Amino acid sequence: MPSPRSILRRVSFLHQLRFAPYAVTYGILTRLVRVKPARTLFLSDSRADYSGNIEFLRDEIRRQDPDAEIIGLFKRSMAHRRRVRDIFRLPWLAATAQTIVVDDYYPLIYSWKIRSESRLLQVWHAAGAFKRVGWSRDGLPGGPAKGSLAHKNYTDATVSSSAVRANYAEAYGIDIAKVKPLGVPRTDVFFDADFVANANREVRERYGISESTKIALYAPTFRGPGHLTAVFDYDCVDWDALTRDLGDDWVVMVKMHPFVKPLIVARPDVTSIIDVTADREITQLLMAADVLIADYSSTIFEFALLKRPIVFFCPDLEQYTAERDFYYPFEEYVTGPLVKDPAGLPDAIRSARYTGAEEAFRERFLGACDGHSSERIVRELILTPRETARPEAAAPGGGNIAPTRASGAMGLRLLVAGAARIGLNLAYLPLRVLPRRRKVVMISREHETVPEDFVDLEAAIRRADPSVKVVTLVRMVPPGYLAKLGYAVHMLEQLYHVATSRVLVIDTYAMVASLLRHGPGLTVIQIWHALGAFKKFGLSILDHPEGRDARLAAAMRMHRGYDMVLASGEACRAPYAEAFGVPASRIEIAPLPRVDRLVDPERVAATRTAIFDVHPHLRGKRIAVFAPTFRLDGSVAVDAVELAAAMRDAGIHLVVKLHPLMPRDFGPDVDTAAGFSTQELLQVADLFVTDYSSVLYEAAALGIPTYFLAPDLDEYIASRDFYLDYRHDLPGPIVRDSAQLIAAIAADEASAETAKAFADRWVQIPEGRAGSACADAVAQRVVSAASSSRKA
């Protein structure tokens, strides 16, 4: 009869219900507490303390940042009970951690929606891709229960080589862009000759083995679906016969998997074998072994780094393949003799040799392991704040979901708008008595996670004046009435911080900026989310097909109350004054902080490396990035499949990047370079193609030849229009179809010089510190306002 725990494990709903107190507590805390920079939380339900990958990462964090906060919550095994206090402590630490690191299955956290400021990083305890795990076992014994959320909320995962990224993406049920080939931390020491020699000596001294005696290490994996049902056939080997046939020149060590009993417990009568199962980590044991005896254990990958022979002992290969299976045909893993009959083990061990033919195996499965894995993972993931979301972003701006144009029940809409204005001001009124502090609050409903502009501006503010407190509140208005109730609670948090701050920074329309009566002491700064002034927006297009209804805009006090509006260039001054309804004197020239990322050589190099690491197929190709504008109906005016084919015939690789609110799957023939924004993809682009996206200003700043594919230009001008003369002011030719585009590209009708000249008019980068001039210029204005107790 199955145990209650095994039933619980098979029923996804009961499994989630069991951990509901942790999930609820975490969800509440993410709304109440802030992330602590450089706090790393290590979690494991299969180790009592720091060991394996976790130990290496902890030590590397201390080396790179001695002031970083490191916390570990461990449980010796899945079967051990968790402490009651962890119901609150664990969610609290997770909600405040910049990075949460796990190295194994950790079911408690899988129902959590990881907050946008944090990472949930999986550094799996095994290298390579051998036997199937996680969602790769879907439908097999021990696979995920129906409805399971296991693994799917990882924000990042690291693997041992580029070749296995797809395998781990499948295993975790996550996008392949989240899987980074940065290596395996615990393999670093395999490249340290002194460490290997010392480990060999220590193991031999610990177990009384002379230097002249050869060691055969048997390290089999468990059988069965999982830790609750794990078994091993201890009679598959005639232990005494094995040691007798090997003779005095050899000793045999056995390290059983932690899920099953040690050999000394299961077979106490076997005294000729050295049981080393009590050694939690296998690393030093591998370094002492002359030959590894393996079956389906991933230790074959680490041992391959030592360039020593492996014997594969697989008496149940057919059965194991049927029940568990492998990512690749088993013969592709076999780099030494394959033995199914235990009688053949002694001869196979004695004759096993490392031939050098295993190099291709090492490169395939361990290509990212070079002795610096820990360093890379800590630098690029653990100590680096999770950047602004990398959804399938197109232009960095683009407006929220469908505008609130009113048709039909206008009276009701105006009534709701009036009630919202009155309700917000009533809730805000008692908060106005609170003292204002030297605090800046940045609010956006334009993005799923903190935008790059806010990330870079906060860093610049801290550089300019560390005493100024910065609070960032980012959340999109969700669809559905019940979800909007949750957003209303979020707005109460906005009200408190606006009431107690001296500066409010927004990057789109915000009710707390325009609907509230603030009184003296608060400076409201609008840093619009798009560069330049391309297609018309805001008050410029009221009552247009793509704009808001003028009556509703008036009721919502659209874009009222700005003390300062920042624009990227002098040419933007008049358009922004019109769009925001402010005097031109309130427009100040200061490009968005993210422009620094476009022109900083170090960031550019890092972005290019990251893109090519994740998408190696882009290397060496002539790349065109196509970024169509956001449309209310989610449509794209161009056939992306046909365009990609035409580009391919012309020797150009097309990457299509849509706005995040336009999710579309064009199929396998259209590359979307998942995991990177349009702005990031520009760093590897040779050409840029758009219809009406304002990302053209980023492309121009980089000097990328730009082409305008606009089959519906007349209709778009009628419904939206532009601040510039679309037909005459653009830095490249206008074409109507793919054939015209290919012809224009072949004739080099767009140039880097024309793009740069266009950028000089619309994006004027200030003099200042290299790599942060734009952010510093904006921060200077913010800090100045925060240091004043009155409005300028």
N, C-alpha and C positions, 0 to 999 in steps of 0.2 A: 504494500500500500504506500503511495507517495506521501512524503512528509508535507506538513503545511508550508514549509519554506520552499519546497520544490514547486508546489502549486502556485504559490505567490509569485515565483519567478516566471512561470509560464503565462500568467494572466496579466497583461499590461496594465489594465485599469487598477487592479489591486496593488500592483507594483508601484504605480504612481501615487495611489492613495496612501501607501505606507510612508512615503516621503513628503506628503503634502505639507506638514508643519514646517519643514525646512523651506519648501518652495514659497509658501505664503509669507514667511518671515523675510526671506530674501527679497521678494517683490515689494514688500512694504519699505524695507530699509533702503532700497535703491532710489526711492522717492524722498527719503528723509536725510540721508547722509551722503557725503561727497567721497569720491575716490581719493585715497592718499597716494600721491606720486611716489614711485619707487617702492611701493609695498608689494611684495611677492608672496603669494600663499601657495604652498605645496600641499597637495592632498594625495593620500594613498590609503587604500584598504587592504594592501597586501605587503606592508612592511612596517616594522616597529619604529624605524628611525630613518634618518637620511642615509641612503645607499643608492647604488646604481646611478642612473641618469640624474636623479634628483640631487644626489650628493655632489656630482660634478658641476651641476648648474649652480647650486648654492655656493660652492667655493669660487666659481667664476664671477658670480654677482659680487661677492665680497672683494674680489680683485679689481673689478671695473668700477665699483661704487661702494667704498667702505661704509658710507652712511646709509645705504639702502636698508630697508626693513625686510627681514626674511622671517616667515612664520611657517611652521610645518604642523599639520594635523594628520596623525598616522594611526592606523589600526593594524595589528599584526596580521590579520587575515580577514577574509570576507565573513567567516563564521563568528568572529569575535563581536561582542556587543559594543555599540557605540555609547559613549558617555551621555547622560541625559542633558548635561549643560551644553552639549554641542548643538542642541536644537536651536539655541539662540546664537551661541558663539560662532559656529561655523558660518551661518548666513551673514552675520555681522562682518566677519573677516573677509568673506567673499565679496560682500557689497562694497567694501572699502579698499579692496585690492586692485592695483593697477593690472596685475597679471596673476591669473590662477593657473597653476601647472599641475597636470595629472600625467601619469605614465602607464595607466592601465585602465581597465573597465572601472567606472566610478558611477554607479547608477543613481546615487542621491541627487546629482546635479542636472540630470538630463532633461528634466521638465522646466528648468529655469530659462528665462529669457535674459541672456547675459546683457548687462547694461552696456550702452554704447561706448563708455569710457574705459571699459575693461577688456582684457583678453582672456579667453579660456583656451589654453595651449595644451595640446596633447603631444607628449614626447614619448611615444610608445616604447615599452621596455625591450622590444625586439627589433633587430635590424632586418633589412631585406624584405622580401615578400614570399613567404613559403606556404605554410598551410593557411587555409582561408579563415578569416576572422570577421567578427561583426556582421555587417549587412551583406558581406560576400557569402555568408552561410544562410542567407534567407532561403527557407524551404528545406534546409538540411537539418539533421538532428542537432539541437543546441543552438540553432539560429534564433534571431530576435523574435519575440512574441508579436503577434498581430497587434498593430497599433503602438508598438514600442517607439520611444523617442531616443533610444540609446545612441550615443555619440553625435547626434545630429546638430548639437548646438556649439560645437567647437568653432571658435573664430579663427584658429590657426592650428596647424599640425606640422610636425617636422618628420622627414624621412631620410633614409640613408643614400638615396640616389634619385636622379630625375626619372629613371626608368620605372620606378615603382610608385610614382605619384598617383597614377590612375588607379592602381590597386588599393591604395589607402583611401582615396576619395570614395571608392565604392564601399570599402569596409566601414567607413564612418558615415556614409550617406551625405557627404558634403561636397561643395563645389571644388573642383580640382585646383582652382586658384588659391584656395586656402591651404593647400598642401605644399610646403616649402622644402626643397632638397637642401637642407642645411647640415645634414649629418646626424650622428648619434653621439651624444656627449660621452658616454662611457668608453667609446672606441678611441678617444684621444690618447689614452695611455699606451695603446698598442703601437703607437709611433714613437714612443719614448724607450729607446734601447736600454737605458739604465733602469727604468721602472720594470721592464720585462725581466731583466736579469735578477733584480732584487726580489720580484715576485716569485720567480722560480726557486730562488734560494730559500725564501721564507716558507713556502709550501713544503719543500723537502725537509727543512728543519722541523716544522710543526708536526709532520707525520713520520719523521725518522727514516727518510728515504735518501740513500746515497746518491752522489752525482753520477755514478756509473750505472745506476739502475734506470731503466726506461719506464716511463709512466704512460699507461693507456687509460684515458679518462672516458668513462661511459656516462653520457648525459642524455638519457631519453626523455621525451615529453610524456605527458599523461594521455590516457585514452578516456573517451566519454565526452558528453556534451559540455560540461563545465565543472566548476570547482565543487559543486554539491554532489556530483555524480562521478567524479574522476576516479579512474581505476588504472591499475597497471598489472600486467602478467609477470609476476616475479619468477615464474618457472620457465620463462622463455629462454633463459640461459642456464646452462649447467655450470654454476659458479666455480665449484671446486675443480671441475675438469678444465675450465678455461685457464685458471691460474696454473694448474699442473702442466698443461700443454705448453704454456708460454715459457715456463721454466724460471729459474732464479734471476735471469736478466731483466725481468719485467715485474711490475706491480700494476694491479688494476684498481683504479678508484671509481667509485660510483656516486653520482650526484643525482638523486631523484628530484622530480619536479615538486615544488612546494605544495601542490594540490594532493599529492599521494604520500603514503607513509615512507619513511626512510627504509632502506634495505635492512638495516640493523634491527628495526622494529618488526618489519614484516617477516624477515627470515633471520631470527637471532642465531640460528645454528650455523649460518655462513660466516666463517671467521677468516677466510683466506682473502677476502675483499676489504679494501679500506673504504668505509662509508663516509663521504664528505658532504652529505646532504645538509649538515648543520651549518656549513658555510653559506651565508645568505646570498652572496654574490659569487658568480662563477668566473669572474674576470681573472683573478690570480691563478685559479686552478687551470684555466686554459693556458696560461703562460708557462705553467710547469709541465704541461702534458706534451709528450712526444708524438702521440697519436690520439685523435679524438674518435670515439665510437659514437655515432649519432644515428638518429632515426629520422624524425620529422621536426626536430628542434631547431630553432633559429640560431643556435650557437654555431652552426656551420658557417655563418657569415662572419662573426667575430674571429673565429679560428682561422678563417681564410686570410685574415690580415697578418697572421704570424707566418704564413707560407710553410705550413706543416701539413702532413697527410691526414686525410679523413677516411674512416671506414664506415660505410652505411650498413647498419644492421637493421633490416626491415622484414621480419618474418611474417608480418600481417599487412604487407603493402596493399594488396588488393582490397582487403576489408577497410583499411584506413582511407584509401582513395574513395571508396564508395560512400563512406560515412562523413568524411571531412573534406576531402579533395584539396587540391593545390591551385595556386594562381597560374602556374605553368606546368606543362607535362613534367612528371617527376624526374625523368631522365635528364632534364636540363639543370637539375640541381646536383646531380651525382658527379662529383669531382674525384672520386676514389672508388675502390672496390665495393660492389653491392653484394651483401651477404644475406640470404634468407634462412639458411640452415645454421643453427648455432655451432655445429661441428666445424664449420668452415671459418669461424672467427679467429682462432689462433694464427692460422696461416695468413689470413688477410691482414692481421695486425702486424705480424713480423715483416711482411713483404710490402706494406704500404709505403709509397714514396711521393714526395712533392715533386712534380715534373715541370712546373712552370706553365703548363697548359691551363692552369686555373686563373691566369691573369684576366682573361675575358670575363670570367665569372665575377671576379672582384670588381672590375670596372662597371659591370652591369648592375650589380646589387649594392655596391659600396662606393660608388663614384664620388659621393659628397663627403666621405670620411677621409680626412687628411691630417688629423691631429689638432684641428682648430674648430671642431664642431661646437663645443661649449662656448667658445668665444663668439662665434657668429650668432648663435641662438640668443645668447644674453644681450649682445649688442643690438641685433636687429629686431628682436621680438620682446624679450622680457623687460629690458630697461628703456625701450622706446615706447612712448605712449601710443596706444592704438590710434592710428591716424583717422582722419575724417573718413567716413565710410567710403569704401570703394564699391558701391553698387554699380550696376551697369550704367554708369553715368555718361551722359552726353555732355552738353554744355554745363558748366558749373552753375549756371542759373536756370531760368526758364519758367518761373512761376509755379504756383501751387496747382493742385488739381482743378477741375473745371471752375471758372469764375462764377461768382454769385450773381449772375445776371438774373433779373427778376422778370418773369412773365407769368401771367395768370394771377395767382393769389398775391398780388403786390401788397395789398392792404395788410395781410397777415405777416408778410416778410418785414414790412416796415414796423409793424407792431413788435415783432420779435427783436428787431434791431434796437428799437427804443427801450424795450425791457432789458436787453443786455447792457445797454449804456447805463441805465439807471441802477441796475443790480450791481454792476462792477464798481460804480462810483460809491454806492452805499457800503459795499464790502471794503472799499479802499479808504473811506473816510476815517474810521478809527485808527487805521495804520499810519495816517499822515501825522499823527502826534509823535510817532517814534522819531528819534534823532537820526539825521542822515550822517553816514560815516564816509570815510575816504574809500569808497567801494564803487566798483564798476560792475554792472550786470549786463550780460550779453544774451539776447533772446532771439531765437529763430524758430520759425515753423516751416522753413524752406527745405529742411534736410532731415534725414532719418537719424543722423549722428552729427557730432560736432564738426562743423565745416572747417576746412583748412584755414580760412580767413580768421576764424575765432581762435584756432590753435596758435597760429603765428602771432596774432595780436596780443593774446594773453602772455606769451613768452616775451614779447617786446615790452609790454607794460611792466612785467616783473624786472626786466633789465633796467628800465628807465627809473622805476621807483618801487622797490620791493615792499614798501609799506602799504601800497594800494592793494586792497583785496579785490579779487576778480571772481565773479560767480557766473557760470555759463549754464543757461537753460535752453535746451534744444529738444523740440518734440513737434512732429507734424500733427496737424488736426486729423484724427482718424475718421473713416467713414462709419456711418451707423450712429443711431441716437444713444445707445448704451455706452459705446466707446467714447462719445463726446462728453458724457458725464464724467468719465475719467479725466478727460482733458480739462474739464472745468475745475477739478481738484488741482491739476497742475497749474492752472491760472491763479489759484489762491497763493501758490508758492511764488509765482511771478509778482503778484501784488506786494507781497511782503518785501521781496528784494528790491523792487522798484521804489517802495516807500522809504527804504533805509539806504539807498544808494545816491551818489551825487551824479553819476553818469549812467545813462541807458543807451546801449549800442544795439541796433537792430539791422537786419539785412533784407527785410521785406516788410510788408504791412504788418503791424502788430497792434492788436486792440489795446494793450496796456500802454502803448505809446500815444495813440490817437484818441481813444475814448475817455481817458481819465483826465480829471482836473488835478494837475500836479502841484500847482503853487510854486513858489520860488525854491531854489536849491537844487533842481534837477536839470541837467543838460541832456537833451535827446539827440543822438547822433545817428543818422541813417547812412550805412555803408552798403548800398545796393549790391545784390549778389552777382551782378553781371558787369563786365568791363564795358567801356565805351557807351555809345548811345546809338543803337542800331534800329531795331523795330520799335515802334511806339508802345508805350505801356502806361500804367497808372492813370492819372487824370487826363492824359493826352488822348485816350481812346474810349472815354465814357460814351455809352450808347452805340459803340461800334460792335459788329458781330463778335469780335474777340475781346471786347472790353466789358466793364461792369455797367450795370444800369445806373444812371446818374442819380436817381432818387434814392436807391439803396446805398450808393457811395456816400451821399450826403448824410443819410441816417447813421452810417457807420463812421462818419468823420474821417473818411479815407485820406490818409497821409497828412493829417493835421498834426500840429504841435512839434515839428522838427526845429531844433535850434541850429543844426548844422547838417548839411548833406555833403558827403564826399563823392567826388567824381574823378575819373582816371585821367582826364585831359581837359584843356581849355575849351576844346570843341564841344565838350559835353555840357558846358554851363547852361546854355539856353535850353536845350532839351530837358535837362534835369529840373530846371526852374519850372518848366511847363508841366512835366510829369508829376512833380511833387507839390505844385502850387505854392512855391516859396519864392521870395525875392532872389535874384541872381547873386546878391551880396552874401547870402547864406550858403552858397555853393563854394566849397574849398577843393582845391586840386590835390588829391592824394590817392594814387592807385591802390587797389586792394592789396592786402598783405601777401596774398598767394602769388602775386607777380614775382616776388623774390624767388620763389621756387622755379620759375621759368628760366631765370637768368643766372642762378647760382651754379657754377660749374660742378661743385661737389654733389649737390642734390641732383643735378642733371645726370651725372655719371652713375649715381646710386640708382636712380629711376630706370635708366637704360639697362643696367645690370639686372635689376629685379624683373623687368619685363622679359628680357631674353632668357633668364633662368626659368621663368614660369612658362614662357612660350618660345622655346628654342627654334621652332619652325620659322620664326620671323627673322632670324639671323641671315644676313647676306642678301635680303630681298629688298626690292624697291617698294616701299610701303606707301599707300594712300589711305588716309583716315577720312571716312565719310561720316559726318555728324549732322543729320537733319534736325530741324527745329522741333520743339514740342508742339503738338497739335491737340486740340481738345478731344478729338475723336480717336486719338491714338494712332492715326494712320501715318503712313510714309508715302509721299507722293511719287516715289521712285521704286521700281521693281528691284529690290536689293539682290536677288538671285541673278537676274539678268545683268545688272551692273557689275557684280563680282566676276561673272563669266567674261564679260567684255574686257574688264581690266586684266584678267588673267591672260587672255589672248594677246594683250598688249605688253605682257611681261611685268605687270604691276600687281602686287598683292593687296587686296582691299580689306580693310578692317572697318566694320560698321559699328558705330557707337550711338546708341539711342539715349534719350533722356530717361532717367530712372522711373518716371511715371508712364513710360511707353514700353512695357515689357513685351517683347516679341521674339519668337523663335523662328528664324528664317531657314532652319535646317542645316545640315552638315556642309553645304556648299558656301555658306557665308560665315566668315570668321568674325567673331565679336571680341576676341582677346579678353575673355572674362577676367575680372578681378582688378581691372585698371580703368581709371576715368579717362575721358577724352583728353583732358589736360595732360595727363601722364603719357598717353599714347602719342601725343604730339612730339615727345622727346625722341621718338624713333621714326617719325613720319618724314617722308621726302616730299609728299604732296598733301594738301588739305582740300577736301571737297565738302561743301555745305549748300544749303538752300538759303536759310535765313537765321542761322544760329549765331548768337553773339560771341561764340567761342572763336569766331574769325579774328577777334582782337588778340587773343592769346597766340593764335597761329601767326598773325602779323608781327607780334613782338618777337617771335622766334625766327622771323624771316622765312617762313615756309610758303612757297608758291601756292596760291589759293585759287580754286575754281568754283564757280557758283552754278550748281545744277538746279534750275528753277523751272520745272515744267508748268507750274500753275502761278506764275508771277503776277499776271494781271488780276487774278482772283484774290491773291494774297494782298496785293496793294489795296484793293477795294475793301478788304475786311480788316486789315491791320495797319498798313502803311509804314513808312520809315522816317527817321529823322534826317537821314541823308538822301541824296538822289541815288537810288539803287542802280539805275541804268548807267550812271556816269561816274560815281564816286568810289566804286569798289576797286580793290587792288588786283583784280583778275577778271577774266572773261566770263560772261554769262552764257550758259548753254541750256538747251531744252531737253536733250536726251543723251543717252550713253554714247551714241556715235559721234555727236558733236563734242562731247567731253573728251573722248579718246583722240579726236583730231586736234583739239586745242592743246592737249598735253603733248602730243607728238610735235606740235609747232612751238612748244615752249612759250605759250602766250602769257603765262604768269611767271613772275620772277621774284627772287628773294629781295631785290632792290625795291621793287614796287611795294612789296609787303611791308618792308621796313619803313618806307616813306609814309605809308598809311598809318602805321603804328605810331610814328612820331607825332602825328596830329592828334591821335585819340588817347594814347597811353604815354604819359610823361613821367618817367621814373626819376625821382629826386636823387640828388647827390647824398651819399651817406655810406654807412658801413656796408661793405660788400656782403651780399647774401641776406640783408635785412633792412635795406634802405626804405622800402615801401612800408613794412611793418613798423619800423621806427618812426616814420613820419606820421602815421595814424596814431601810434601810441603817444607821441608828443602832444597831440591835440587832446587825447583822452585824459592823460595824466594832468595836463593843465586845467581841464575842466573839473577833474576830481579834486584838485588842490584848492579850488575856489568854492566858497560857500554860497555864492550867488551866481545866477545865470550871467553869461557874458553879455 
